[in-house]
Amino acid sequence: MSFAKQHLVRAAIGVALVCAFVLPAAAQDLKIGVVNVPVLLDRAPQTKAAMDALREEFAPREREFLAKQNELQALTEKIQKDVTVMGETERRNAEKNLRDLQREVTRLQNEFREDLNLRQNEELGLLQRSLLKEVQDYAQAQGYDLVVGDGVLFASTSVNITEEVLRVVEANFQAQGAR
């Protein structure tokens, strides 16, 4: 091992030893909290409001899609019922109309799903950023040194502040609605 590598290894060991003795003493004074982000996101009133707004925004397109789907089903049933009495040309035209309508229904369905997913992702991103800001504000107001979110495998109830943050989030949502 070269001299530089030996020096680097010794320095790293020295830093590790200092951290091993200093951090436990400093950590005793830290105020740490854990927020279960999926629970917060699921139970926040902002989530329900955003989903309700999306449903309202996409309701006309959903009705259009459902109407076309019903039209396709009615045409399918009519063709199945009348196929035995149709002439060759009439049957070909009916089948062509059925295929065209099927393509339109499929196109409407795909566009609807893509647009809805895009808007849901946009709203979810805005909501996540908003809730993150609320958690940060709460942590600062309550004097937390560290608040951990995703990736926690276990958190005792003494450090889990999800319910407290949720109460503040709900109160802030109510206050905004009162304006």
Residue pairs with C-beta under 8 A, 6 or more apart in sequence:
1 9
30 145
30 146
31 142
31 143
31 144
31 145
31 146
32 144
32 145
32 146
32 147
32 148
32 159
33 139
33 142
33 144
33 146
33 147
33 148
33 159
33 160
33 161
34 147
34 148
34 149
34 152
34 155
34 159
34 160
34 161
34 162
35 135
35 147
35 148
35 149
35 160
35 161
35 162
35 165
36 149
36 152
36 155
36 160
36 162
37 128
37 131
37 149
37 150
39 162
39 166
40 131
40 135
40 162
40 165
40 166
40 169
41 47
41 127
41 128
41 131
43 166
44 127
44 131
44 166
44 169
44 170
44 173
45 169
45 170
45 173
45 174
46 127
46 130
46 131
46 169
46 173
47 127
49 173
50 123
50 124
50 126
50 127
51 123
53 123
54 116
54 119
54 120
54 123
57 119
58 112
58 115
58 116
58 119
61 108
61 112
61 115
62 112
64 108
65 105
65 108
65 109
65 112
68 101
68 104
68 105
68 108
69 105
69 109
71 101
72 98
72 101
72 102
72 105
75 94
75 97
75 98
75 101
76 98
79 86
79 91
79 94
79 95
79 98
82 94
83 91
83 94
86 94
131 169
134 165
134 168
134 169
134 172
135 147
135 149
135 165
136 147
138 161
138 164
138 165
138 168
139 147
142 161
142 164
144 161
147 161
148 155
